[in-house]
Amino acid sequence: MFEALEQELAGLEAQGLRRRWRRVEAVDGCRIRVDGRWLIHLASNNYLGLAQHPRVKAAAREAIERCGAGAGSARLIGGTFALHEELEEKLALLKRAEGALLFPTGYMANLGIITALVGPGDLVIGDTLNHATLIDACRLSRAAFRAYPHRDCGRLRAALRHRAGRYRRVLVVTEGLFSMDGDLAPLKEIVEAARDEGAWLLVDDAHATGLFGARGGGTLEHFGISPEGILQMGTLSKALGSLGGFLAGPRPVIETLKNRARSFIYTTALPPASCAAALEAIKVLQEEPVWRARLWENLKSWTAGLSRLGCDLISRESPIVPIRIGSNERTMALANALFEAGLYAPGIRPPTVPAGSARIRTSLTALHTPADLEEALICFENLLGDERMASSR
């Protein structure tokens, strides 16, 4: 009955594209135990280490004792807690927006935002390297979709002008910090193009919230851009160390999502413990700047070390530091060798990234120590040296 699926899986295996996970048994700082072994973790989005921060964990425990492990209902039925409303207020302040709305995950946030705001007769224009959640949301919206080359604002502006007056609404969608390449969108130019052509703009700031900007407000704050009229999506599951997604933006948009976003209306609310953890993480972000400072110091050290080894770094702008390898087979062989050497740095292959651009995506946290990074660099040096010797034979 499922023989066709078995054949498809075999095809993925032959192409080096079949995915498998490794089971994480414990976490201690920047180290994880996998299959009974402790490894240096180079694949976490817990950039500031706040998922392990004592204050954040204590806030989550207290919320469980007071409110229970789950919300018990959808927000509009009976699942809106004071913690939800307080967190939305704090997120709106962080993003300098009129309001905010929580979703259980970042994926559900993007699905809810885009499908509630555009549909048949509308147009979405997006960067070719946008995250899969944005791509899925655009498809499900049934709006027309056009892509522009990565970070190419000239092509974006041309696409906007070419289609002027042909659609009810035009929505431009970009990541602020691209999750697989680790580079920043040229937001000043994108904002200018969207405003000049009367288009709406959605910035997916999932990986930048808490990291960029003087207050950790994200990429708009980083570039000194007024957030007026701009939709800012973010997550609680990266730098803020919790779980959930959100939109910060104008009040009419927030109210529209409450009434139209199906991934908000028809799902159980975010657990109170996740809200409490995120609220405390925002406080830590503001009161303990040491974590961001450590992260940026680690970034300097890590990129300098990889450059000395001759690694092909796709970007150096953020804690996401991908090393371009190329072929799927070579990427996975290196990832497996790194695992055996004590580093957890999985390979990333198509369709997550374009064909021919498979990579080892390393990500740094504030919890990595100089000794951790030095140990990791020695592993890379040894393995890359062995690989170069083998290829020269």
N, C-alpha and C positions, 0 to 999 in steps of 0.2 A: 504493500500500500504506500509506503514511504521510500521506495527504492529510488525514485527520482531525486529526492532530497539527499540520499546517501551519495548519489553520483555527483550532485552539485557540491557537496562537502569535499568529496575527493578531488574535484576540480580546484577548489580553493586551496586544498593541501598542496596540490601540484604546483600552484602558482606562488606558494609561500604566503598565502593570504588568510589562512584559517586562524581564527582567534581562539586563544585559551587564556584563562586567568590563573594566577597563582594565589593561594589562600594566605592572607595575612593573619597571623595568630596573635600578635601583640605589637604595641608601639611604645617606644621609649625615646622621647626627643626626636632626633632625626634618624633613628634606627628602627627597623621593623624586623620582626621574626617571621620568616616565610619557610615553610617546610622544615621547621625545626632549627633554622639557621638565622643568626642576626646579620643584617646587611645595612649598609648606608643607603638611606632612602633618597633617591634622586628623581622621584616621579610624583611628588606630592604637590598639590595646589594649596596646601596649608602654609602659605608663604611667610606669615609672621609667627607661626607656631602657636597661634591662639587657641587651636583645638585642644592643646595640652595645657593651656594656661590655668593655674589653680583658681583664679577668680572666675574664669569662664565656666569651668567644670562645676564649681560650687553653685553658680547661678542656675545652671541646668538642674542640678540635684534639688535645690530648693523649690524650683518651679514644679518638678515632678511631685514632690511632697504636697505642695499646695493645690495643684491643678490636675494631677494625674499624668499618665504617660502619653495620652493622646487627647486631641481636642474633642473627639466624639461626634462631630457633626460638621457640615459645611458652614462657611462663614455666615451665609444669609439665612440659615435655618436656626442655628443655636450654637455655632462654634466660634463666635467672635469673643475673644477674651480681652481683658484690659491690656494684656501683654502685646496682643496683635496691634492694637491702636497706638500704644506707646512706641512700639518699634517703628511703625509707619511714620509717626511724627519725627522720630530721630533720623530715619533714613531721608525724609524730605529735607530736614535741616542739613544733613551731611551732603546732600546733592544740591542744596540751595534751590529746591523746587517747591511748588505750591502744595503738593501732596504726594503720597506714595501708596502703593497697594501691594500686599504680599501674595505670593503664590507658593505652593508646596515645593517646587523645584524651579531651577532656571529654565529647563526645557518647557515646563508648563507656562512659565511667564512669557517666553517668546511666542509660543503657540497662541496663548490667549490675547496678547497685545496685537499681533499682526492680523489674526483672523477676525478680531472684533472691529478693527479700524479700516480695513480695506477688503474689497471683494470684486466681483465682476464689474467691469467698467472702470476699475482703478488700475494703477501701475505701481509696481515696486521695482526699484533699481538698487542692486546690491553689488558689493565687492565679490569678485570671483572666489576669494578665499574665506568668505563668511562661514561661520560655524554651521554644522549640520542642523542645529535646532532652528536657526534662521531660515535655512533653505527649506526645511520641512514646513515651517509656518507659512512661507510664501506660497508653496505649492497648495497647501490646504486652504488658503484664503481664496483661491480661484481668481485672484487678480492677475493681470498680465505681469510677466517678470522679464527683466533685462539685466544682464550682468556687465559690469565694466572691469577692465583689467586691474589687478591688485594695486591699490593706492594711486591709480591713474586719474587724477582730478580733471584733467583735460577731457578725457573720454567720458567721465561722469557728466561734466557740464554739457558736452555735445549731446549726450543721450537725453538730458533734461530739455534742452532747447528743441531737439528734433521732435519730441513728443508733446510739446507745449500745446495746450488746448484740446488734446485728443482724449483726455481722461478726466473723470470726476475729481479724483485725488491722485497725487503722486507722492509716494513714500520712499525716501532714500534710507537704506539700511547698511550699517557698517559696524564691525567690531571696533572698540576703542583701542584695545590691545588684543592682537590676534593670537589665539590660544595655541596654535601649532607652529607659527613662525616666530612669535615673540616680539614682533615689531609693532610700532604704534601707527594708527591711521593718521594721515595729514588732516587733522580735524578742522583747522582754521580754514583751509581751502574748501573742505566738504561743506562746512556750515555756510560759508559765503555763497557757494554754488546753490545750495538748497534754498537759502533765503532769497537770493536774486531771482530764482525761477519759481518761487511760491510753493516749494515742496515741503512736506513734513520730513523730519529727520529722526530716526531711531538709532541711538548709539548703544550697542551691547557692551557694557562695561564690566562684564562678569569677572574678568581677570585683573582689572585695573582698580576696582573699588577697594579702598583701604590702602593702596600702595602709592598711587600717583596723586599729585596735588599737595599743597602745603598742609591741608587737614586730612588728606586721604580721601578726598571727594571724588577722585577719578580723573579721567583724561580731560574733561572739559576744564576742570580746575587747573590741571597741569599746564594746559595751553592758554589759560587766562581767558576762556570763552564764556560769555554770558549764557546761562542755561535757559534763558527765556524762550519758551516755545519748543524746546528740544525734549525729546523723550529719552530718558536714561534708564535702561534696563541694567540690573545688577544681580549678584547672587550673594548669599550669606555663607556659601560653602567653600569659598576660597580663602581670601585673606582674613575674613571674619570668623572662620573656623567652625561654622555651624551648618545649617541646612536651610535651603529655601531660595526663592527668587523674588524679585520685586520690580516694579516700574515706579520711577519718580518723574513727575511731570506736571503739566497744567491740570487744574481741578476738573475742567470739563472732560479731559481724557480719563482721569481716574474714575469719575462717576460713570462714564460710558463703559469702562471695563467692568465695573461692578454689575452692570446690567446686561452686558453682551459677551463677556469673555467666558466661554464655556469651560475652559480649564481652571477658572476661578470659581464659577457658580456651582459646578457639578462635581466637586471633590471635597473630601474632608480637609479641614483647615490645618495649617502648619501646627505641629505639636507645641504646646506652650514652652516646653523645655528648650526647644530650638530658638524660640523667640527670646527667652531669657538669656541664653548663651550669646546670641547675637547682640543684644542690648549691652551686655557686659563687655563684649569684645569692642564695641564702639567706644565705650568708656576707656578701656585699656589703650586703644588706638590713640586717643586724645591725651591720656595722662602718662603714657610710657613710650615716648618717642624712640627709646633705645632699640625697640624691635625693628623699626624701619631702618634705622641707622645701621644696625648689624646686617640686615639683608643687603643693603646697597654695598657695604664693604665686602660681603661675600661675593657679590656679583663681580666686582672689580677683580678680586683674586681669582675667581673661577675662570672668567673669560681670558684673563692674562695667561693663566696656566695652560688652557686649551689652545690658545694661539701659539704659545711656544712649542706645543706638540704638533703644530701644523694642521689642526683640525679645521674643517670647513664650517665655520659658524654662520648660520643663517641670520642671526641677529644678536646684538649685545645690549639692547635697550631695556631689557626687563629681566626678571628672575627666570623667565622661560628662555633657555639657551639650547636651541636645537643644533645638533651636529649632523650635517648632510652626509649621507653615506651613498645613496643612489639605488642600488639593487635591493630587492626584498630579501633575497637569500643572504647577501653579505650583512645586511642590517640585522637580521635575526640571529645570524651566527655570532656577531659581535655582542648583541644583547645577551645571548646565552652565555658567552664567555665572561662577560662582565658579572653576570649573576654568580657564576662559579667562583669568580675572584672576590666576591663579597659586595658587589654594588647592584642595587636594584634600579635599573634604567632601561625600561622596555623599549623595543623598537616600534616605530610608528610607520604604518604602511598604507597604501591606497585601500579603500577610497577616502580614508581620513585625510590624506594628503595627496597631491597630484601624482600621477604615475611617473616613476623615475626619480622621485624626490624622497624616498624612504629615509628615515632618520632615527637617530637616538635623541629623544627629547629629554634633556635634563632640566630639572627645575630646582631652584634653590629655596631654602627657607632661612629664617633668622636663627634657627636652632642648630644649623651646621656650624661646627667649630673650625678654626684653621687646621687643626689636626685631621678632622674629617675630610676636608677638601684636599689636603695634601695626600692623604691615603688614596682618595679617589683618583687624583691625577696620576699617581704612581701606577695604579691599575690600568688606566687608559694608556699611559706611556708604554707599559710592558706589552699590552695586547696589540696596540697599533704597531709597535715595533715588530712583533712576531708576524703580524699580518703583512706588513711591507716586505719582510724578508721572504715570506712564502710566495708572495706575488712576483718577486724578482727572480725566482728560481726558474 
